[in-house]
Amino acid sequence: MNKVYPSAADALKGVVADGQLLAVGGFGLCGIPEALIDALKDSGVKDLTVISNNAGVDGFGLGKLLETRQIRKMIASYVGENKEFERQYLAGELELEFTPQGTLAEKLRAGGAGIPAFFTKTGVGTLVAEGKELRDFDGETYVMERSLVPEVSLVKAWRADKSGNLQFRLTARNFNPAAAMAGKICIVEVEEVVETGAIAPDEIHLPGIYVHRIVLNANPEKRIEKRTITEKQGA
């Protein structure tokens, strides 16, 4: 089955809608589905709840959707690089559900594995645990976390075959496999598409059963969040 669509806009057509719960892969600006986010912005859908480790930066990645006020709520673990995010949150214009980073990853992984909830010690005794079930195991207190099953996942991978088998590149893998597994519908942006069978089975990082649509973006921008140059001594 060829899952490749001619454009990001075509890949989103008939799938995204107002008020949805979406998961978006990436960590900082590494491994984010740039073309799919742009197409989501252009689609005009609104009142979205978005699961992502962070929310891009001002004017790039999910930051674009914040500027157009298409995101109603963020479920995230880090938001320190986005001034518009900060402004909207402090002004009461944006809902925020802070989730510890490891817990966020596990909520997506568990959702993709069909596990409705799990217990973790992370967050016990803090605001994270407020309103959640607590239970003792072997003399230790744990908090119950519900898994996440987004209606749509937008994911970035390096390479895909036409059946949707994926390869990720280095740290750009980050949250992408978990987001892909959790989504009821998974749309993947890749830099290269090859024929089915061209990727050796042992080199597949995520099987195509989790992937529904693919779009090619051969030349993504790949911004660097903070460029640091070390001056050589005596230079």
N, C-alpha and C positions, 0 to 999 in steps of 0.2 A: 504493500500500500504506500503510495506517495503522499506524504503529509506536508509537502512543501507548498507554501502559498506565495503568490507573486509579490506581495508587499506586506508591511506591518499592518496597514489599515485593513487589508483584506483578511489577514489572520485574526483580527479583532472583531470583524463584522459578524453580527448575529450572536456574539458571545458576551460582550461587556454591556452592562446596563446600570442605570442609576441605583444607588443604594447597596451595591454589592460589597462582599468581603473579598479582598484581593491579597495575594501574597506576591511580593516582588523581591527577587533575589539580589544579591550584592552585599558588599561590606565596604562602607565608605564610598569611594567611587570605583572600586575594583569589582569587576564582574557584574555590572548593572546592565539591564536590557535597555540600552539608550533609545533604539529605534521604536521599540514597543511602548516605552513611556511617552515618546513624542506622539505616536499614533493615538495613544490613550487620551492625551491632552486634546488632540485635534478632534477626537470623537465627541467631545463635549459632555461625556457622562459625569455625573456629580453625586454628592453625598456618599462618597466612597469611604469605606473603612479599609485601611491599608496596613498589612503586616510587613514590616521590613526592619532589618537591624537598625537602620537610621533613615534619614529622609533626604539623602543627597546633600547638595549645597544650594545656596541661593542661585537660581537661574539655571540649574542643571540637575538632571535626574528627577527624583521625586520633588525636588524644589520647584520645578516648573508647575507641577500640579497644585502645590501649595499657593503659588502666586495667582493661579486662576481660580482658586477656592473650590477645587473639585474634590478635595479630601476633607471629610468631616471628622474623621478620627484616625489616629495613628496608634498601632500596637508596635512598640519599638523598644530598643534597649539603650540607644545612644542618640542624642539629638544636638550635640554641642557645636556642630559646624554650620548651622543653618539659622541665620538671624531672623528670617521671615517666620520660620517655625517658632522660634522663641517669642516673637512679637504676637503671633496669633494665639499661642498658648497662654501667655501672660494676660492677654486681653480677653480671655474666655471665649475665643472664636474657634478654637480647635480642641477637640477631646484628645486625651492622651492616656494610654494604658502602658505604663512603664513595666517592663518585664526583664528580669536578669537575662544576660545574653545566652548562657547555657540553657536556661529554662525555655527561652524562646526557640532555640534550635530543637530542643526535645519536644516542645509542643507541636512543631511542624512534623518532625520525624514520626512521633507517635500518631499524629493525625493520618499520615500517609500509610502507617502500618495497621490502621484500624483499631488503635487503642484509644478509648474515649477519654481517659484521664490517667494520671500517675501521681505518686507522692515524691516530694523532694524536701530536703532540709533547707534549701536555698530560700531565703526570704522570711523564714520563721522569726517572729519577734519584731518584724518591720512592717512598714506600710504595705509591702507586697502581699502580706498574708491577710490583710484586713478583709473580712467578709467571706473568707474561704474556709473550707473544712480542715480542721487539724486532727491528726491521729498519731498515737504513740506506737512505735515499733521498737521492741528491745530496749525500752527505756529512753528512746529519743523521739522528739516531736517532729512531725513532718507536715507539710502543707500540701493539700491536693490541688493540682493544676489541671484544668481542662485542656484537652488537645485542640489544635486548630485545623479546621478543614475549610479552606477558602473555596469560594465558588470558581475563581479563576486564579491561576498562577502565571506570572510573567517571569521568564527565566533567561539567563544568558549562559551559553555554552560556547566552546571553541569550535567543535566540529560535530556534525550529525550526518548519519546516513538517511536515506529517504524513508526509512521505517521509523526514524526517531531515536535510534540508539545514539547516545551522547558521549562525547569526551569533553572534559573540562581542562583548562590549562592552569596549572600551579595554583596560586592563592585565589584566582578568580573562581575557583570551585565554591568556596565559602558556604553561604546559605543556599546556593542554587539547587543542589540535589534534594535537600529537605523540602524546599518550597515546591519543587516539581512534583515530588511524591505526594504532597499534601493536597494539591489542588484537584478539584473535581474535573476541571479542564485545564490542561497545561499547554501554554504557548511558549515556544523557545525561539530565541534569536541567536543565530550562529554566524561565525565568520567563514565557514566552509561547509558545503554539502557534498557528500560523496554517494556513490551507489550503495545500495544495500549489499552487505557482505564485504565491503571494502575495509571495514574496521574489524580487526581480529577480536574474537569474543573476549579474550583476557584483557583487552585494552578498552573495553566499554565500561564507563563509569556509572552510567544509568541506562537501564534497558528501555527500549522504545515503548513498552506497554504503558509507561507513565506519560508519554508525550502524544498530544493530539494534533498540534499544528506547529509548523516550522517556518521561519522567515529568515532569509539570507541578508545579513548586513556585513559585507565583506570588509568594510573600512570604517569601523567604529572610531569615535574620537579618543576614547581611553584617556580621559583626563587624569592628571596626577593631583591629588588633593592638596598636598603641601610639598613643594619642591625644596629640598635642602641641599645646599652645596657647601662642602667643607673646604675652607681655604687652606692651602698647603703652607706650612711654616716657612716664613721668609719670602713668600710670594708677593 
